Each structure stands twice: as C-alpha cells, then as structure tokens.
Amino acid sequence: MSEALNIPSGLVFLPLGEEALPLLKRGVVPLLCPADSGLPWFVRAAEKAQAPARIDDAAYLAHLQREYQRLPDSLRGLLTQEVFIQQAEKKRADIEAALLAQQQAQAVQDTGNPEDWLLQRFYTDPFSLLAWQQGGGLKTLWLGIDASQWPEAALQSVEYRPSLPAAYPQRLWAESPVLAPLQEQRLVLARADAGRLVEVAGRTQGLLRLPPVALRCVLLGAEMRPAFVASFRQFWQQDFRYQRMPLARMQLQSDRYGWDFIQTVSASR
C-alpha cells in the first residue's frame, strides 16, 4: 500500500501546469510578466490603463493658455489669446495626443514601468485550499523547493497592506490583507537581469535555473490528466537528477475536508 508523503518543513511551493515537464527537462522555472502572473489588482489596473483616455476641456485650455504666454511679445501683439485658441482648435486632436503622451511618460517616470520586471509566486502550505485555488487549481502540480539551496533566487515575503505602494517593483511585493492566509513569497527580478528570455504564445517569459538539489519533492494535483501523470512519472523515474526525490499525488478524503499526498515514486528508490 502506498504511503502518505511526509513533506519536509520549510519548503516553498511553485505551482505549474503541464509546462512543468519541458521546464524540468531543461532545469529551469519560468518568470512571468506582471500581466501574466494572476495578480487580480494588476489586471484591474491594466484594464484601467488601457481604457480610452482623453484630455478634458479644462486641461486643454490651460495648456493653450500656457503656450500663448510663451509666445514672443511680437507675436502676442499680433493676435489675442482668444484668436490663438480658435486657431489651435484645428489641431486639437494632435495637441491632445501630445499631451496624453506627456502624461503617460510622466506616470512611468513617477511609478516605474511594470514591464521592466518579471516575477514568480510561491506558497508555503500545500494543505491550503486557498493556495491551490490560485491559478490552475487542482489541475496543477507543485514543486517543493528548498530556497536555501537556490542562491540565484532572492525570495521575499509578500507584504499584506490595505493600499498599494506608489511605485514598482515595490508594488509586486504587496497584496491585499484578505489574502494574508496565503503567506505568499515572491521572486521579483529586473527583466534586464534575466539570463534567458523566451516567447511563449506571444508573451515574454524569463527562465531561471533551478538547481536539482533545491527541488525536494513534487506534488501532483488531484485533477491532473492521467496521461500527463503517467508521462511525468516516467520522466521522474528515468531522469537521474530527480529520480531519488519523492513524487506524490493529491488524494482527496471522502470522510473529511482535506487531502493527503500519496507517494507514487518514493525517495528510497
């Protein structure tokens, strides 16, 4: 009879879908753009930023008044401010587009550009339903990682706070207090510092090496496809880097809330 896995303490867990198989063959894990990382607040902010924007009448008029005051005295003597504004109306669309571009550039300068960063999210409790509900749910697998054996990755604990920090990358380490039970950790890396960048379905990802010694176990979600589970198990048993590390599958309990992780490949192979 298969035994329940005694999961080592102090691990962090990275959820992945079926892409885990080719990634582990390469010995890497993905780093995602913020827009692809499943952060609800970031999705809402991105939708707001993509909404059609315009310059209101007051801002447009104030801009023209400033521009009129910048004219040389000789020109201002030839036309009044009212005439200047009337003439500018013919080019209003171009003027508003230039003002919007200035505003957007200033916003990036003030807050930073989220696209300059890559991140990955890690959880600490493999028995947390809330954590498994993030992302792909029970159709994912979790890599159990000993961060002390992963010097390339500087994980930080998420700060749960009622309001977002003003700028990036600090925003990427913040989350709503509602999600504090997750006790999430995140890895945030400047895109410029990512050693390898790839395009996946038209989206940029970074690839970060995961030392085999840092990977302590893999936990398969209860709803993963049987065909994938079989392929992954075969890979796990044959790859010399991982074959002595435990592989376990979530088994939901029928008489209580919760689950166990039943070993399909034990560490004693």
Buried (B, 14 or more C-beta within 10 A) or exposed (E): EEEEBEBEEEBBBBBBBBEBBEBBEEBBBBBBBBBBBBBEEBBEBBEEEEEEEEBEEEEBEEBBEEBBEEBEEEEBEEBEBEEBBEEBEEEEEEBBEEBEEEEEEEEBEEBBEBEBBBBBBBBBBBEBEEBBEBBBEBBBBBBBBBBEBBEEBEBEEBEBEEEBBEEBBBBBBBBBEEBEEBBBBBBBBEBEEBEEEEEEEEEBBBBBBBBBEBBBBBBBBBEBEEEBBEEBBEBBEEBEBBBEBBBBBBEEEEEEEEBBBBBBBBBEE
